[in-house]
Amino acid sequence: MKNFDELCKTFEAMDAQTYTALLVEKSATVLPALALVTGGIAEGAATFATFILGAIAADGKLAEEEYVLCEPFFRAFFGDKADFETCRKTAALLKPESRELKKCVNDMTDLLGRLSDDLKDDLVLICMMICAIDGKISLKEKLWIKQLIK
């Protein structure tokens, strides 16, 4: 992934319409590919959700913009109990240095090693976009994303 800082700045400055269109486009490519790699639609969707939740938890807090973007995923996986306040408190428990998040990153990087370069790039871009939705990719988020790229 070339020009990491430049990509971060691009996503931080992206307007909502372009952002949404790109996220939908990338997700439409990634979800079916993950289903093939993981052995099924449910497994692929769960894997995709793991990447999204990892991106949200990377800085240990959930911005309202992140919640609004990901609310359909939260509700699909966790039902009506996935309101903003509950998700915000859960994200606060997932500190970037936590054992759980480190294991999640290790599992994610193992999976990324089995994917094509294009699919890997798309997943990393989606994670970057999730991190940038609030207008800033923090240092903690950048460090988390860089772990995926290794």
N, C-alpha and C positions, 0 to 999 in steps of 0.2 A: 504494500500500500504506500504509494508515493505521496510526498508532500502532506504529511499528516496534519501539521499546523494549518496549512492552507485549506485543507478540507474542513477542519474544525471551524475556521472563520467563515467559510462558505455556508455551512449549515447554521451557524449562529446568526447569520444575516438573512437567511432565506425567508421569503414571505410565506404566509400560511397556505395559500393556494398551491404554490409550487411544492412546498414541503409535503402537503397531503397527497398530491398527485404522485410524487416520487416515492413516498412511503407505500402507497397502494400498489404502485408498479413493482417495487422491489418485493413486497410481501407476496404478491401474486406469483412471483417466480420462486421465491424461497420456500413457501409452504409445500407445494407439490414435490419439490426436490427433497425436502426433509422427510416427507412421507415415504419416498422411495428408499432413502438411506436408512431410516430408522425402522422400517418394516410395517408402516401403516399410517393412516390419516391421523388417528388419535395420538400416536407416538410422535409424529411429526409436529402436530399442533402443540403438544406438551413441550417438546424441545424448543420450538419457536418461543413459547411463553417463557421458558427458562432464560432465553437470551434477553427478552424484553424486561423481565423482572430483574435480571442481573444489571442491565443498563440503568434501570430506575434506582436500584439499590446501591449503585456504584459510589454515590456521594453520601449515602446514608440518610437521604431525605427524599420525599416525594413532593415535587412541585405540582400545583394544581393543573398546570398545562400538561404535565406528564400523565396525570390521572385521567383527564378528559380524553386525551389521545388513546389511552389504553383501557378505558372503561369497558368497552365491549369484550376485550379479552378477560378482564377481571370478572365480569359478570358471567361469562361463559364458563369459566373455571371454578369460580367461588360462589356463584349465585348472588342473590340480592344483598347478602351481608357485605359485599365488596363496595361499600360506600367510601367516599374520599377519606373521612376521618380514620376509619379502620385500616385502610390501605396505607395512610400516612404513618400511623403508629407502627404498623408492621415493617414498613421500609426503614423506620428509625431504628428498629432492632437489628437490621441487617447492615451492620457497620462494615466498611470496606476491608477492615483488618480481621473480621470475624472468621472463624474456622469454617463455618457453613458457606460463606461467600467464596473463600479460597478454594474449597472443594468443588464448588459449582464452577468456578473459573477453570480449574483443572479438567473437569469433565467436559466443559465446553471446548477447551483447546484440543483435547483428545478427539472430540467429534470433528472439529474444524480440520484436523489433519487428514480425515477421511473424505473430505469434500473437494470438489473441483475448485480451482483458484477463483473462478467467477462467482460461484456460490458462496465461498468463504468471504470474498470481498463484499458481496451483497449483504450478508449477515452482519459484518462489521459496520458497513455503512448504515444499516438499520439501527444498530446499537448507538452509533454516533448521532443519528438523527433524534433518537429518543433522548439522549443526553442533552442535545442542543435545543430541545423544544422550549425551554425557558429562556432562550437567548444567550446562554453561556454554557460552554463545556468546561466544567471546573477542573482543577488540577487532579483531584481524586478520580474524576470520570476519565480524564485523559490517560492516567496511569492504568486504570482498569481496562480501557479499550486496548492500550498497547500490549497488555498481557494476552489478549485474544489474537493479536497480530503475530506474535512470536512464532 
